[in-house]
Amino acid sequence: TLSPSSAASDVYKRQANGDGKNDYFMVRGIEQYPGSVLEIYNRWGNQVYYSGNYSNNWGGAGLSAGIYYYVLKINMSRTVKVYKGYIELIQK
């Protein structure tokens, strides 16, 4: 099953406290779908992150704490499945 790691609530809390939990936006199984896109937007709708081949490596570096919105486009062989949600970024 491919889904954002917090699919039940569509909320991801990113905490950079070095404990190895929630340090990156993780999508289980993303490696099976090369060319999948992750876009992150701030509350004003400005794109603050883009990856055309996402590999579980976005951690919010350089951004302030707050709410951000994601668009995850999973590149399936003949179609693209789109997931949308929000992220609460907590900087410590």
N, C-alpha and C positions, 0 to 999 in steps of 0.2 A: 504494500500500500504506500502510495506516495502522498505525503501531506506535510504541511508545516508542523514542526514538532509540537505545537500547541493547538492542533486542529480543533479540539473540543471547544475551546473558547475563542479561538482566533486572536488570542492575546499572547504576546511574547514579551517577557521582561528580561532585558539584557542588563546584567550586573557585572561590571568589571572589577571583581574583588579578588581575582587570582585563584579561586577555588575550583576552577575548571567546569563550573556549572553555569549555563546560560551566558557564556562569554561570547558566543557567536550565534547567529541566526541559522539554525540547523534544519535541513530538510532531509528527512530519512529517504534514502533511495535515489537522491538527485544524481548520483554518479551513473545511473542507468539511463539518463536522459541528457546526453551532451547537447549543448546549445540552448539550454534553458536559461531564461532571463529573470533577473531580480532587479526591480526598481524600487528605490526608497524615496519617499517624499516627506517634506516637513509640513507643518500645519498650514502653511501658506500655499502649498501646492508646488513648491520648487523641488526639483529632483536633486537629492543630495548624494545619491549613490546609484550606480548602474553597473551591472555585470551581464555580458552577453553569453557567458558560459559559467554560471554560478557553481561554486564548489564549496559551500558551507564555510566561507571565510569572511563574511561581513560581521564586524563587531561594533560598529558605531564609532570608530575612532575619529576624533576631531569634532564630534557633534556634542551639543549640549543635551542635558537630561530633558526629557519631554516625550510627547507622543509623536510618532512617525507612522506613516502609512506605507504598506508594501503592496506591490503587484508582482506576483510570481507567475511566470508563463512557462509551463512545463512543455517542452518540445517532445511530443509523442510522434511517432513515425508519420502519421498522416494528418494530425491535428495538433492544436495547442490547447492545453487546459489551463485556465486562468484562475488563480486564487488571489483574493484580496483580503486585507485585514489591517490591523494596526498593531503597533509595537510600543510598549512603554520602555523607553531607554533610561536606565538608572545608572548614573555615573557616581562612583564612590572614590 
